[in-house]
Amino acid sequence: MGITQKIIVTICLIFSTYSNSQSKMIIGNKHTILVEIPQNWIQAQNDQLPFFIKPDEKNVSNLTYIYAYGIDYDINPKLDEWIDGNNKYLVENEKGVKIGSLDLKFENIKKDNYSNGNYKIVTYEYQNKRKECLLIIECKNTIVTVVLSTSNDLEFKKYLKSFEEIAKSTKILATTLKVQE
């Protein structure tokens, strides 16, 4: 097979891969996040979050969703400091919140040109039984979060695999947006 044929086959493979999956690109001033939407989840409207999905099922609680978001900083943020600040805020503002962690490994989150490979998973359980799971990824100038929120432990167990799927598909790139003046 000649070089031209190889290029055409490669382009076709890339196109078919992306056309069969639900890819989403989240762009910020200093980051671009690429994720794949898990099967049986749909994009939902949220005024504050560019990537917000819900299970494509009937009678799903308003507390059940996944979102991915990047928070840009002028300096290199520190993972543990960000988590400590978030935990402190929740303890002060959410009576009885229980903070935990999950030990999940994601081979796709590694040191590269923008990500430094540091990540942790923090869980929160609220008095109303709502559960959240946050994957927090430290990057140059950005903290990326992937969040699963559920109304109770049963839903948490049901949708944790979808959270893992989206986390395994997450890719983070550096971006510089130019604003026209």
PEPEFEN-V515905 format. One line per field, one symbol per residue. phi: phi as a letter, one per 20 degrees, with the letter a starting at -180 (. if undefined). burial: + if it has 16 or more other C-alpha atoms within 10 Angstrom, else -. Layout:
phi: ???
burial: ???
This chain:
phi: .ffffffffffffffffffeddecdddcfcbcddcdfffmccfcebfdcfcbccfeceleffedacbcbddecfdffdgffffgffffgfffdcgmfddbbcdddcffebfbfceenebbdddccegemfcccdeddecfmbddcccdcceafffgffdfffffgfffefcccfbcedefd
burial: -------------------------+++++++++++++--++++-----++++++--------+++++++-+----+++---+---+--+------+-----------+----++---++++++++---+++++++++++++++++++++++--++--+--+++++++++++++-------
